[in-house]
């Protein structure tokens, strides 16, 4: 395993650990998800270079598009939940209550 691959794996692992441990606020969960997507984007962008492929793939651009949609949806949910519940604490979101 090269050091480049190790850095991508460690960035993804640290982001997922951050998502698992920092579950108090919605904004911290969204930031951890965004860092996971960013590490996956950089890894997918470097993959054709490591494989010495002649043409780059469209997959990183497609993933970046979905990441932007996820960020927009997450921020919209953050604003809506802050307006209705008064905070972005994740323990306030009980899906069993109306």
Beta strands, then each sheet from edge to edge (+ up, - down):
end
